[in-house]
Structure formats: structure tokens, C-alpha cells
Amino acid sequence: MSSSIKSVFPLGFPWQTQDPFLFCAYHYDLYPKGNEEMGPAESLEGRNLGNDFTIKDGWRMYHGKTIPGFPSHPHRGFETVTLANKGFCDHSDSLGAAGRFGNGDVQWMTAGAGVQHSEMFPLLNAEKENPLELFQIWLNLEKDNKFVPPHFAMLWNEDIPVVTNHNATIKIIAGKYNGISACKPAPNSWAANPENEVAIWTLTINANTEFLIPASKNNISRTLYFYEGDSIMIEENTITANYGIDLVSNSETILKTGTKKAHVLLLQGKPIKEPIVKHGPFVMNTEEEIKQAMKEYGLTQFGGWPWQYTDNVHPKEKGRFAKYPDGTLVEK
């Protein structure tokens, strides 16, 4: 193993992460044409509806029964950052916030003290297939911010900084690259403090070329997820697609690509270094806090569910939009 590489590991489902990240799921589904209900215009026979995580015919329904996706479920104690590279995601939550985002948009949600939301994947095209490529990343909150009020924000593709040079395209969802800073993160996020050096980048690196990942200021967590391409080389190590690489962060790393473009997700940040106790959608510091979260959710449903259906989707003709809890509506 080279001096730059700490470890190499296969990408499963979900992908393993390092503190301050808790979870990273990569969804790539080749959905067929959609029907009038925005579900698949194909038979669902033979699927374990409600818990369909097995790829069949190139796609999954997840927890959806008519439309693929994740009907209403709670979160507490962390943030979700959802990158919709291809296809669309319909968001609805217990704050009354809603949105449809996709084709490069990012949703950043701070669960904080508790929120319910649904994430459904409407198949809007009836005349052609509906491919979906989506990352969901869970970023932990430090103890002092576990109970902050929930926060919902949309980072539109047009507003997210992209740096393009002759070798690569770098999309900066969080952090800074080559002096260019990402959109402002959620106010109580670990990413809101520049000293924590949180970065979320997607990299598209041209074939048969090199890309330099700059050194971080401090020795922090840094992981690359090489999810599409043929190979990359770091020093003398050749790594094929569908592997992750934990890197030493406070020195430069040179990536050399093979005969195809390399598509890479980079996650980095200063570890929070606090106890982590997880139970499904709750991430706290102690077992007692987990029990309290379960009790409070049972009593309050974190504000209840204001939508008619747990798998709420928005009208088919609706474009990309965000409706915020205060009623503000942004349409794209």
C-alpha cells in the first residue's frame, strides 16, 4: 500500500463512511417508462413490495408500493444531503415543506430535533425510460446541535459551483476547491465551520490523464468513492471501479485515470469524535437519547404528517420547485 492510501474497500450498499459522515447510499436504477400514477409502466409481480432492494430488470421499488422511493419516515440528530444527478426526487415533510429536484440539484436537510419526510422517485416520462442516479449522504451533527430546529434547503444545479479544467470537472456541493467555495451550508451543520474542512465533491476526470487532489490543512478523514470508469492509479496502486479509498488528507494525491473517464465522489471532514449511537433513522450520543427519540416520535410524530399519502408525490406537470416551511415558493 502506498503512503497516500490508508485502505481500499469494495463498495456495497450502503457505502462505508468515516466520521463525520455516517452513511452514503448510491442509487442507480434504470427505471422504465412511467404510467399515469408516475410508477413503472411494467408489472410489479415478483417484487417484495414495501421492501424491494433487489435489483430486478435494472431497478428497485425500495419501500414504495406503486411509486419507487421512501414513504414518510422520521430522522433525528443528523443531516441528509441528497444529490440527484439523474431523474427526480419528490420531497414532502412534516414541516409542510415540499419540493421536486433532480438533474443535478441537491437537497440539504437538517433533521435536528426531529422531522418526518418522504423521498419518492416519480417516473415523469411516459414516452421514454426514467434513469435515476442519486446519492444520499448522512452528515452527523455535534452534540450541541443534535436538537436544533429542523432546516430544509435546496441547492439548485445552476447555483452549485463547478470548476472545469482540461482534465476534470469538479462540482462543489460543500467545501472549497481552488479558491472556489460551495453554496452556504445549513446554519447548524458541521460543514458551516470552515475549520472543519468538510467537503463533498463530485469529480469527472478525463481518460488517460491526471488529477491532483490538494492537501487539507489538517489531518482529517478523506474518502474517495470510485463508482464509474475502468481504473485509476494512485502511486503504484491500480484500483478498479466500485472501490472506495481512504486517503491521507494532509498531503497531495495524484490520480491517474485509465482508458475511460473516472467518476468519483469525495467526502472529507474533521471528525467530530463524539460517541455515536444509532437506531434506524435516529443518531444520538447515548442509548438514553435513542430511547427518548423513540418515545417522542411515538407521542408527537415530530409534528405529524400533513399530506394525504405517506408516499406523497407532486402533480406530474409540476417542474422543479421548493416550498419552504414559511410558505416561500421557489420555482425553476
CORFEN-V438736 format. One record per residue. RES is the residue in one letter. PSI is psi in whole degrees, 0 to 359 (999 if undefined). Layout:
res={RES,RES}
psi={PSI,PSI}
//
This chain:
res={M,S,S,S,I,K,S,V,F,P,L,G,F,P,W,Q,T,Q,D,P,F,L,F,C,A,Y,H,Y,D,L,Y,P,K,G,N,E,E,M,G,P,A,E,S,L,E,G,R,N,L,G,N,D,F,T,I,K,D,G,W,R,M,Y,H,G,K,T,I,P,G,F,P,S,H,P,H,R,G,F,E,T,V,T,L,A,N,K,G,F,C,D,H,S,D,S,L,G,A,A,G,R,F,G,N,G,D,V,Q,W,M,T,A,G,A,G,V,Q,H,S,E,M,F,P,L,L,N,A,E,K,E,N,P,L,E,L,F,Q,I,W,L,N,L,E,K,D,N,K,F,V,P,P,H,F,A,M,L,W,N,E,D,I,P,V,V,T,N,H,N,A,T,I,K,I,I,A,G,K,Y,N,G,I,S,A,C,K,P,A,P,N,S,W,A,A,N,P,E,N,E,V,A,I,W,T,L,T,I,N,A,N,T,E,F,L,I,P,A,S,K,N,N,I,S,R,T,L,Y,F,Y,E,G,D,S,I,M,I,E,E,N,T,I,T,A,N,Y,G,I,D,L,V,S,N,S,E,T,I,L,K,T,G,T,K,K,A,H,V,L,L,L,Q,G,K,P,I,K,E,P,I,V,K,H,G,P,F,V,M,N,T,E,E,E,I,K,Q,A,M,K,E,Y,G,L,T,Q,F,G,G,W,P,W,Q,Y,T,D,N,V,H,P,K,E,K,G,R,F,A,K,Y,P,D,G,T,L,V,E,K}
psi={142,170,341,336,127,317,159,137,150,149,114,216,112,180,142,148,171,149,127,5,146,335,144,117,134,119,119,107,129,75,146,190,152,156,189,334,4,20,181,133,47,162,141,9,140,1,148,74,136,341,54,90,7,124,120,124,25,5,166,154,347,234,1,150,333,327,134,149,204,97,176,134,154,161,151,139,6,186,149,133,115,117,115,92,319,148,190,153,130,120,137,145,174,351,352,0,154,164,160,122,156,182,45,351,161,134,134,116,125,113,319,234,340,135,150,144,162,149,100,152,86,134,91,334,121,345,347,173,164,69,143,130,120,138,137,126,132,122,126,157,141,162,318,344,10,332,25,158,143,151,139,130,150,130,106,145,320,339,347,126,137,128,126,126,189,346,332,164,126,118,124,96,324,148,204,142,127,39,356,125,150,171,157,128,176,146,327,12,150,333,348,340,113,334,341,352,37,132,136,110,146,134,131,110,128,156,150,46,184,153,133,120,118,158,145,164,318,169,103,180,136,122,134,139,107,98,351,136,196,310,157,155,131,115,237,7,123,128,128,169,159,34,151,155,119,123,154,127,332,27,153,148,130,124,132,128,161,217,357,158,145,128,122,138,133,129,130,159,158,129,143,326,49,157,141,123,120,144,100,243,11,133,110,192,340,160,323,320,327,314,320,320,315,319,313,321,320,324,322,344,25,45,353,179,107,3,155,323,148,335,46,133,159,164,143,324,353,138,199,134,164,126,120,163,332,5,350,132,128,126,141,999}
//
